[in-house]
Amino acid sequence: MVALSQDEIRARVEALGDWFHNMDLNGVATAPDHFLHDYPRNKFNRFAHALPQDLSGMSVLDVGCNAGFYALEMKRRGAARVLGVDSDERYLAQARLAAEVQRADVEFRNLSVYDLGALGERFDIVLFMGVLYHLRHPLLALDIIHDAVADDLLVFQSMQRGSDAIHPTQADYDFFDQEHFDAPGYPKLHFIEHEYAGDWTNWWVPNAACSQAMLRSAGFEIVERPEAEVYVCRRTERPKPAGAVYPAAPKPEGSRR
């Protein structure tokens, strides 16, 4: 394969429109004026130490891979198989260009998080970075990741807003007990009816307690929080039935609904 010149890379980068991942493609920056600066490398630098340095023999799935920054980083660490999926064809074209320039053997496919069961395989590491708050059905997505593709580790990141406090919660509350709902550190998932930061795909934004509670509810044990928005988790058994997922689960015995 003949290496692309900087001029050729720059022309193809510009032809693919705005990039959300700022990447260095042989001296060509894809998003040099990013409002989050050198993103996502500046984010990755704060939690990179929490992931295995040597991924030899391991498989990685990057859900909502965008332009492929994290997928390519996992391949750089020696992962045997890396698959990036996204439902936006332009992002996938950007990712394929980045992989071509870096000569990285990474596969990219157009697939929604809700259709991950179609892959028919599990992965040693699943990356779910910056996707949850773009989904209309976020807990369903976590349930599907748990049930269909996660084999061991999940690396999760979400934009978070509200308090960073964690309010201790009971396993159950009396129907007339309502004060805990007003505690700043009680799990809250904020709904965005219109737009946030000019982006209509921002639907739900959790506080820190909610991120952690949703992960536990979906069957992921949090083993480390190396960065404020990042959680490294291990797949475990889900603590209780998930309800109407694919396929619908039976009602728990004794349920009143």
matplotlib code that plots the C-alpha trace (Angstrom):
import matplotlib.pyplot as plt

x = [0.0, 1.4, 1.6, -0.6, 1.2, 0.2, -1.6, -3.6, -4.5, -5.5, -7.7, -9.5, -9.8, -11.5, -13.7, -15.2, -16.4, -16.1, -14.4, -15.2, -12.1, -8.9, -6.3, -2.8, -2.8, 0.9, 1.1, -2.4, -4.7, -8.3, -9.9, -7.3, -9.9, -11.9, -13.8, -12.5, -9.0, -7.0, -10.0, -10.3, -6.6, -6.7, -9.5, -7.7, -4.5, -6.4, -7.5, -5.2, -3.3, -6.5, -6.5, -4.1, -1.0, -0.7, -3.9, -2.2, -4.7, -7.7, -10.7, -12.2, -15.5, -15.8, -19.5, -20.2, -16.6, -17.0, -13.7, -12.0, -9.6, -10.2, -10.4, -7.0, -5.5, -6.6, -5.0, -1.8, -1.8, -1.7, -5.3, -5.8, -9.2, -10.7, -14.2, -15.7, -19.4, -21.3, -24.6, -23.2, -21.6, -19.6, -17.9, -17.2, -15.6, -13.4, -12.4, -11.5, -9.3, -7.6, -7.0, -5.7, -3.2, -2.0, -2.0, -4.0, -6.0, -9.3, -12.7, -15.5, -19.2, -22.5, -24.5, -26.7, -26.1, -29.6, -28.6, -25.4, -27.0, -26.6, -22.8, -23.2, -19.9, -18.6, -15.5, -12.9, -13.2, -16.2, -15.7, -18.9, -17.5, -19.6, -22.7, -25.2, -26.4, -27.2, -29.6, -33.4, -33.3, -30.0, -30.6, -31.8, -28.4, -26.5, -28.7, -28.0, -24.3, -24.4, -26.5, -25.1, -21.4, -19.6, -17.5, -15.4, -14.5, -16.7, -15.1, -17.9, -17.9, -20.7, -21.1, -22.3, -24.1, -25.4, -23.8, -20.8, -21.9, -23.1, -26.1, -26.4, -29.6, -31.7, -32.8, -36.4, -38.4, -41.9, -44.4, -44.7, -41.0, -39.9, -37.1, -34.3, -35.4, -34.3, -30.8, -28.2, -26.4, -29.5, -29.3, -30.8, -31.0, -31.7, -34.0, -33.2, -36.4, -34.9, -31.1, -28.0, -24.8, -26.5, -26.9, -30.4, -29.0, -28.3, -31.3, -30.3, -27.5, -26.9, -25.3, -22.4, -24.7, -27.0, -24.1, -23.0, -26.5, -27.3, -24.1, -24.9, -28.5, -27.4, -25.0, -21.6, -19.5, -17.5, -13.9, -12.3, -13.2, -9.9, -11.5, -14.6, -16.7, -15.0, -15.8, -13.9, -16.4, -16.5, -19.5, -21.3, -24.8, -27.6, -28.9, -32.6, -34.6, -34.3, -38.0, -39.0, -35.8, -35.2, -36.9, -39.2, -38.3, -41.0, -42.3, -40.5, -42.5, -44.8, -44.7, -47.8, -47.6]
y = [0.0, 3.4, 5.9, 9.0, 12.4, 15.1, 17.0, 13.9, 13.2, 16.8, 16.8, 13.6, 14.9, 18.1, 16.1, 14.2, 17.3, 18.3, 15.8, 15.3, 13.3, 15.4, 12.9, 13.3, 11.6, 11.8, 15.4, 16.4, 17.4, 16.4, 18.9, 21.4, 23.9, 21.5, 23.3, 20.6, 21.2, 18.0, 15.7, 12.8, 12.4, 14.8, 12.7, 9.4, 10.6, 10.8, 7.2, 5.3, 3.8, 2.0, -0.2, -3.1, -1.9, -5.2, -6.4, -9.3, -12.0, -9.9, -8.7, -5.2, -3.7, 0.0, 1.0, 4.4, 4.6, 7.9, 8.5, 5.6, 7.2, 4.6, 1.7, 2.6, 3.1, -0.5, -1.8, 0.1, -1.8, -5.1, -6.2, -9.2, -8.1, -4.6, -3.8, -0.3, 0.2, 3.4, 4.3, 7.4, 6.5, 9.7, 8.9, 5.4, 6.9, 9.1, 6.0, 4.0, 6.9, 7.1, 3.3, 3.5, 6.3, 4.5, 1.1, -0.4, -3.6, -2.4, -3.3, -0.7, -1.5, 0.4, -0.9, 0.6, -0.2, -1.7, -4.2, -5.5, -9.0, -9.4, -9.7, -13.1, -12.8, -11.5, -9.3, -9.2, -5.4, -3.3, 0.5, 2.6, 6.1, 9.2, 7.4, 7.0, 10.6, 10.5, 7.6, 7.8, 4.4, 4.4, 1.6, -0.7, -0.1, -1.1, -4.2, -5.3, -4.7, -7.0, -9.7, -9.7, -8.6, -8.0, -10.9, -9.3, -5.6, -2.6, 0.9, 3.4, 7.2, 9.6, 13.4, 14.0, 17.0, 17.8, 16.8, 14.5, 13.3, 9.8, 9.6, 6.2, 4.5, 1.9, -1.3, -0.1, 2.8, 3.3, 4.8, 8.0, 8.5, 11.1, 13.1, 11.0, 12.1, 15.7, 14.7, 16.1, 12.7, 10.6, 9.0, 11.4, 11.1, 14.6, 14.7, 17.2, 17.9, 20.2, 20.7, 21.0, 22.6, 23.0, 19.2, 17.8, 14.2, 15.0, 13.2, 12.1, 13.3, 11.4, 12.7, 10.5, 8.5, 7.7, 6.5, 4.2, 3.0, 2.3, 0.3, -1.8, -2.3, -3.6, -6.1, -4.3, -4.2, -0.9, -1.8, 1.6, 5.3, 6.6, 9.8, 11.7, 10.5, 7.1, 3.8, 0.5, -2.3, -6.1, -8.0, -9.8, -11.3, -8.7, -8.1, -8.5, -9.2, -6.5, -6.3, -5.8, -6.2, -8.3, -10.8, -9.7, -11.2, -12.8, -10.7, -11.4, -13.8, -11.8, -8.7, -6.5, -5.4]
z = [0.0, -1.1, 1.8, 1.4, 1.3, 3.8, 1.0, 0.1, 3.8, 4.3, 1.3, 2.4, 6.0, 4.7, 2.3, 5.2, 7.0, 10.6, 12.9, 16.6, 17.2, 16.9, 15.6, 14.2, 10.8, 9.8, 10.8, 9.8, 12.7, 12.0, 14.5, 15.5, 16.7, 18.8, 21.6, 24.1, 22.7, 22.0, 22.4, 23.0, 23.7, 26.6, 28.1, 27.4, 29.0, 32.3, 32.4, 30.0, 33.0, 34.1, 30.9, 30.3, 28.5, 26.6, 25.0, 23.1, 22.2, 23.4, 21.5, 21.7, 20.7, 20.5, 20.6, 19.0, 17.8, 16.0, 14.1, 15.8, 18.2, 21.0, 18.6, 17.2, 20.6, 21.6, 18.4, 19.2, 22.5, 20.6, 20.6, 18.3, 17.1, 17.2, 15.9, 15.9, 15.3, 14.8, 13.1, 11.4, 8.0, 7.9, 11.2, 9.9, 6.8, 9.0, 11.1, 8.0, 6.8, 10.1, 10.1, 6.6, 7.4, 10.5, 8.7, 11.5, 11.0, 12.6, 11.3, 11.2, 10.7, 10.6, 13.6, 16.2, 19.9, 20.0, 17.3, 18.9, 19.3, 15.5, 16.0, 17.7, 19.6, 22.9, 23.5, 26.2, 26.4, 25.4, 25.1, 25.6, 25.5, 25.2, 23.9, 26.7, 26.7, 23.0, 23.4, 23.9, 25.7, 27.6, 30.2, 27.4, 25.7, 28.8, 29.2, 25.6, 26.0, 29.1, 27.5, 24.0, 23.7, 27.0, 28.2, 30.9, 31.0, 30.2, 29.9, 30.3, 29.9, 29.9, 30.2, 33.8, 35.2, 38.7, 42.0, 42.1, 45.6, 46.1, 48.4, 50.3, 49.1, 50.8, 49.0, 49.4, 50.6, 52.0, 49.4, 51.5, 52.0, 49.4, 50.9, 49.4, 45.9, 46.7, 47.9, 45.5, 45.5, 44.8, 41.3, 38.8, 35.0, 33.6, 30.5, 27.7, 25.8, 23.2, 22.8, 25.0, 23.7, 20.3, 19.9, 19.6, 20.1, 23.8, 25.4, 29.0, 31.2, 34.5, 37.7, 39.0, 41.3, 38.4, 36.2, 38.9, 39.7, 36.0, 35.6, 38.6, 37.6, 34.2, 35.8, 35.8, 38.9, 39.1, 39.8, 39.2, 38.5, 37.1, 35.8, 36.9, 33.9, 33.3, 35.0, 34.4, 35.1, 35.2, 33.9, 36.6, 37.1, 36.9, 40.4, 39.4, 36.2, 33.6, 32.7, 29.1, 27.2, 24.1, 24.6, 27.3, 30.6, 32.8, 35.7, 39.1, 41.3, 43.6, 41.4, 41.7, 38.1]

ax = plt.figure().add_subplot(projection="3d")
ax.plot(x, y, z, "-o")
ax.set_aspect("equal")
plt.show()
